[in-house]
Amino acid sequence: MLKRILFILAYIFAWVVFFEIARVFFLFSTWQYASRVPAYLVFQSLWYGLKMDLSMACYIAISVCLFAIAGLFLPFFRTRKIYLFYTGIILFIILLLIVTDAEIYKAWGTRIDFTPLKYLFYPKEVWASISHLPVFFILFILLIVYIFLLLIFRNIFIKTQPLLNSIRFRWIQLIVTLLFMCVLIVPIRGGFQLSPLNQSSVYFCNNQFANNAALNACWNFMYSVIRMNQLNNNPYVYLTEQQATEITNSLFISEGKTEQVVKDSGSVKPNIIIITWESFTEKSLAVKVDGKSVIKYFPELKKEGIYFSNCYSSGDRTDKGISAILSSYPALPKGSIVNYPDKNARLQGVGNLLEKSGYSTGFYYGGEAEFANIKSYISAQKFQTLTTKENFNKSDMNSKWGAHDGVVVKRLLSDIPTIQQPFFITWLTISSHEPYETPIPSVFKENDKQTKFLNSLHYADSCVNEFIQGLKKMPFWGNTIVIISADHGHYMPITGKRADDYRIPVLWLGGALKKTNIVVDKTVSQLDIAGSLLTQLHFKENPFRFSKNVFDSSSKHWAFFTFNDGIGYITDSSRLLFDNVGKRVVFEEGKVNKEQINNAKALVQILYSDFLKK
């Protein structure tokens, strides 16, 4: 009764072995890179890549499951022809991808994605690019290998074919095989974790080549092709390229009148900690439930630092906020550059810039780093240590997402004194993410969604305060800067104005600041954090194209953000939302004019053009 399942399992296993051999081929083919990597990382890439190999093998096996089911009723599907034909087609395509992938990596330093498809319309140019290679010899060897592998499969099938011949209890076999197909969803998505399999799922270290080697070329190509429509052209062309460039450049013009708010300690570099607070919306600061403030401690912390009261997030998801804060790279209207490892690897960021300047760097997150492909971005940013749910005890897994903020705070306060100074630490909180659960009893008793959300913010507020108070007791507090920023805003509490959903609290505090109890009410963006920080640290140039210096009194007061196929543009006196689908303004408040609409159009046009070039 289980013979069909045994046949399918053997088929999957054969593909997994094949993909591991293909990874060894990739490593030898790119030896100029592999030879520079410690041997243990090379071997680990074989282990960590298994998850993606299994996923790809199960994708391929879905059709075989359908053939096996059909074989219960149709004799043709119990013969070798259909399986040999199907496997032959898939094998040829995959072999072609594997060989092409190795050559692409040697030329470009990236794994294969949809990019080569764009050049199929230019055969002369393609030939000019590859004519230096022994193309016909490669194809000949490819054909030999293909025939050899197909013969191996044929022999394996001859031995396992009897497993398909039994049709006794066919209805039971039908049900069992259908259930097995459902089970395949687990390895296809990479396990039972919250986020489905992506490139980050197999990234395991700070060495980019070792991480790339763990990828399955076929899976990576398939994933890229599914997303290729987002990368073929710029859907946000409103102006000529010259007009869009001139408008965008004009928005970043300033006279360099920077106020130094960080104490000058000579050759001693300040420690930097960035707290990225999940879903922390400015709207929550004034909210009370049953007479109790939702945010109890943050208003007191505001008095100890420089608070930006009119700041806007770049997008509406965590992956968009991470790249906005650390790399000043805006959220895309339909996604985030974090989801594209080959592109986010080219981003400058506070992490890799400070690491090059002698900082110890670390990233802390109580959840899965694979979520939204964040791990690939963190890896590219050269964080020396990555602490996630995998680094906590099972007893600490007190959240659906992993370890709650209180657990991470204890780990941070334990680890930081042992880290060599100067250090740069980023902590991404987790507790105020859906489903808004907390490890302690709810302070606000209602059970509706909004109250749960506010209660989770209340808990996160206490954890952030506990962390800050713990830092103050440490001897290096006087030389430390802490920046607190939401990763993005939230639609709750509902105000009826969508622009409010992107307004977030941003606070600079710490013993290294010259001033305290300052409120800056000019319009700024989450994108301005990285550029402003590096200016305060005396970096000669701001490497971030989309970041202003908020401490420059001559910089212009504006912010922009993106939502699903739309743009938001904010000034001190106006707010507007522009919908790209309808090509019209869908919300306006204050003194909105055509110039501001063109500013918004130019920014998103230049952003997407820059994204396509990465």
Secondary structure as GFF3:
##gff-version 3
##sequence-region A 1 614
A	DSSP	alpha_helix	3	29	.	.	.	ID=ss1
A	DSSP	alpha_helix	31	34	.	.	.	ID=ss2
A	DSSP	alpha_helix	39	48	.	.	.	ID=ss3
A	DSSP	alpha_helix	50	70	.	.	.	ID=ss4
A	DSSP	three_ten_helix	75	78	.	.	.	ID=ss5
A	DSSP	alpha_helix	80	108	.	.	.	ID=ss6
A	DSSP	three_ten_helix	115	119	.	.	.	ID=ss7
A	DSSP	alpha_helix	123	130	.	.	.	ID=ss8
A	DSSP	alpha_helix	135	160	.	.	.	ID=ss9
A	DSSP	alpha_helix	162	165	.	.	.	ID=ss10
A	DSSP	alpha_helix	170	183	.	.	.	ID=ss11
A	DSSP	alpha_helix	185	189	.	.	.	ID=ss12
A	DSSP	three_ten_helix	199	202	.	.	.	ID=ss13
A	DSSP	alpha_helix	208	214	.	.	.	ID=ss14
A	DSSP	alpha_helix	217	226	.	.	.	ID=ss15
A	DSSP	three_ten_helix	228	230	.	.	.	ID=ss16
A	DSSP	alpha_helix	241	251	.	.	.	ID=ss17
A	DSSP	beta_strand	271	277	.	.	.	ID=ss18
A	DSSP	three_ten_helix	282	286	.	.	.	ID=ss19
A	DSSP	beta_strand	288	289	.	.	.	ID=ss20
A	DSSP	beta_strand	292	293	.	.	.	ID=ss21
A	DSSP	alpha_helix	298	302	.	.	.	ID=ss22
A	DSSP	beta_strand	305	312	.	.	.	ID=ss23
A	DSSP	alpha_helix	318	327	.	.	.	ID=ss24
A	DSSP	three_ten_helix	337	339	.	.	.	ID=ss25
A	DSSP	alpha_helix	341	344	.	.	.	ID=ss26
A	DSSP	alpha_helix	350	356	.	.	.	ID=ss27
A	DSSP	beta_strand	360	365	.	.	.	ID=ss28
A	DSSP	three_ten_helix	371	373	.	.	.	ID=ss29
A	DSSP	alpha_helix	374	380	.	.	.	ID=ss30
A	DSSP	beta_strand	385	387	.	.	.	ID=ss31
A	DSSP	three_ten_helix	389	391	.	.	.	ID=ss32
A	DSSP	three_ten_helix	394	396	.	.	.	ID=ss33
A	DSSP	alpha_helix	405	415	.	.	.	ID=ss34
A	DSSP	three_ten_helix	416	418	.	.	.	ID=ss35
A	DSSP	beta_strand	423	428	.	.	.	ID=ss36
A	DSSP	alpha_helix	449	472	.	.	.	ID=ss37
A	DSSP	three_ten_helix	477	479	.	.	.	ID=ss38
A	DSSP	beta_strand	480	486	.	.	.	ID=ss39
A	DSSP	three_ten_helix	498	502	.	.	.	ID=ss40
A	DSSP	beta_strand	503	509	.	.	.	ID=ss41
A	DSSP	beta_strand	518	520	.	.	.	ID=ss42
A	DSSP	beta_strand	524	525	.	.	.	ID=ss43
A	DSSP	alpha_helix	528	536	.	.	.	ID=ss44
A	DSSP	beta_strand	558	563	.	.	.	ID=ss45
A	DSSP	beta_strand	566	571	.	.	.	ID=ss46
A	DSSP	beta_strand	574	579	.	.	.	ID=ss47
A	DSSP	beta_strand	584	590	.	.	.	ID=ss48
A	DSSP	alpha_helix	594	613	.	.	.	ID=ss49
###
